[in-house]
């Protein structure tokens, strides 16, 4: 796999992480709004969605980090 393909993969993983963090923040705001309105069941559902999105975001970020490490290792091998 070429370095450009790996770079593209890392960028895509980071983009996915960012999108999930953004969704998590939005769902958290919706949870807070519903909590304020005493819609506790709806607030709980949005809080759960926020948590799920945050966990997905962390997973994508960790995958991107792992791919970055692999790319650096490949570059070191090429240089030696």
C-alpha positions in Angstrom: 0.0 0.0 0.0 1.5 3.4 -0.9 2.2 6.1 1.6 -0.5 8.3 -0.1 -3.1 5.5 0.4 -2.1 5.3 4.1 -2.3 9.1 4.4 -5.7 9.1 2.9 -6.8 6.3 5.3 -5.5 8.2 8.3 -7.3 11.4 7.1 -10.5 9.5 6.6 -10.3 7.9 10.1 -9.6 11.4 11.7 -12.6 12.8 9.7 -14.8 10.1 11.0 -13.6 10.7 14.6 -14.4 14.4 14.2 -17.8 13.7 12.8 -18.7 11.5 15.7 -17.3 14.0 18.2 -19.5 16.6 16.6 -22.6 14.3 16.7 -21.8 13.6 20.4 -21.7 17.3 21.2 -24.9 17.9 19.4 -26.7 15.0 21.1 -25.4 16.2 24.5 -26.9 19.6 23.8 -30.2 18.0 22.9 -30.0 15.9 26.1 -29.5 19.1 28.2 -32.3 20.9 26.5 -34.7 18.0 27.1 -33.6 17.7 30.7 -34.3 21.3 31.2 -37.8 20.8 29.8 -38.2 17.8 32.2 -38.4 15.3 29.3 -36.2 12.9 31.1 -36.8 9.8 28.9 -35.9 11.8 25.8 -32.9 13.4 27.6 -31.6 10.0 28.6 -31.9 8.8 25.0 -29.9 11.7 23.7 -27.4 11.3 26.5 -27.0 7.6 25.4 -26.6 8.6 21.8 -24.0 11.2 22.8 -22.1 8.6 24.8 -22.2 6.1 21.9 -21.0 8.7 19.4 -18.2 9.7 21.7 -17.1 6.1 22.1 -17.1 5.7 18.3 -15.1 8.9 17.9 -12.5 7.6 20.3 -12.3 4.3 18.4 -11.8 6.1 15.1 -9.1 8.3 16.7 -7.3 5.3 18.1 -7.4 3.6 14.7 -6.0 6.7 13.1 -3.2 6.8 15.7 -2.4 3.2 15.0 -2.3 3.7 11.3 0.0 6.8 11.9 2.4 4.7 13.9 2.5 2.1 11.1 3.2 4.7 8.5 6.1 6.1 10.6 7.4 2.6 11.0 7.2 2.0 7.2 9.1 5.3 6.6 11.8 4.2 9.1 12.2 0.9 7.3 12.5 2.6 4.0 15.2 4.9 5.3 17.3 2.1 6.7 
